[in-house]
């Protein structure tokens, strides 16, 4: 005779090594050596293992729960049985599923609380999930990292991305192989969204080493596609558009070979092409992204599409797309939409309307795009001091080396020159910084060099020192 306490720890050791087959074999061995009451407990523990397969084993989970209750009807009041039943219901019914009962949420058994947590996250009850008391360290190794990942998912869904990133990092420490790679990538995605490029790049470098050179397993291949997708975004943010395009093409190739094309890959491909000045190709990618996007993502792709149309100087088409996005109250970048609509008005010669729209966008927080429009409108009226203030605001609010930062320096140097080089050191400084980031052959090269050289002459003539 034996009981579940004999074989369950051995099964957990096998699960820590990722050996599900051995874990099931151990539970089956325990079941064969046990009386009916203990067989019910083994059936329940088998259900806990099936639950780890997610949607792939819902039927097996339900069968295990039914078998456990058949063998011991009293087990249907057990916190683990209640938690697993709630998890199965959440997979089938989503937000419509009933929450786990209090007996599961406050169970002494951490295994029951783990599956209650899973049920809450699956049903979208994220506030309840973060309030559930569960220390991942209470759990066996194979569940500890999964608990941290579930908590991370709940925090991310509630907008607490910093805590979510920390929890994904905690999950990555305990996970193994492909699971560790996924946890690292989840954390990298959050770091990327927070602008923490070095942390994101480090996590991705660790994840890449966990993949085989040519994954044959479809899920591993799709996870690697996600890795290339994230790596492309990091490199794009670092100004390495050529490398970013290579990475996103690798992501697209893995999707074609092992799954379906995704909105995100098409969107990032468009962004990389746009950064390389290949606007027509970018336009096609953004259009494809809009076609592939789910309802909640479509506005993002449409916004990128509109910006690409503006880059191609097609303001009427851009305006039509932007107005459609503006009608979506759930889209969070409404201030930026206002600024881009103001840009359309400026391109169409409607200066008063452009200024009013840009001022509204500036008040709502779209500092850089609104200031660019306001600067250009001020130049049209030859209000040079106003234009200067707007472009200096662009410089201060933009990441160094970015496209907007460069435009700010270019325009500031040019305006200061138009004002008669009253402050030659400022002209020199802005022209020099712009030249360091202006591509060879760009139309701005000759203008900036002329401004810099003239400023240097004036500074030397006045006894001033040329700035390095």
ABEGO torsion letter per residue (X at the ends): XBBAAAAAAAAAAAAAAGBAAAAAAAAAAAAAABBAAAAAAAAAAAAAAAAAAEAAAAAAAAAAAAAAAAABAAAAABAAAAAAAAAAAAAAAEAABBBBBAAAAABABAAAAAAAAAAAAAAGBAAAAAABBBBAAABBAAAAAAAAAAAAAAAAAAGBAAAAAAAAAAAAAABBEAAAAAAAAAAAAAAAAAGBAAAAAAAAAAAAAABBABBABAAAAAAAAAAAAAAAAAAAAAGBAAAAAAAAAAAAAAAAAABBBBAAAAAAAAAAAAAAGBAAAAAAAAAAAAAABBAAAAAAAAAAAAAAAAAAGBAAAAAAAAAAAAABAABABAAAAAAAAAAAAAAAGBAAAAAAAAAAAAAAGBAAAAAAAAAAAAAAAGBAAAAAAAAAAAAAABBBGBAAAAAAAAAAAAAAAAAGGABAAAAAAAAAAAAAABBBGBAAAAAAAAAAAAAAAAAAAAGBBBBX
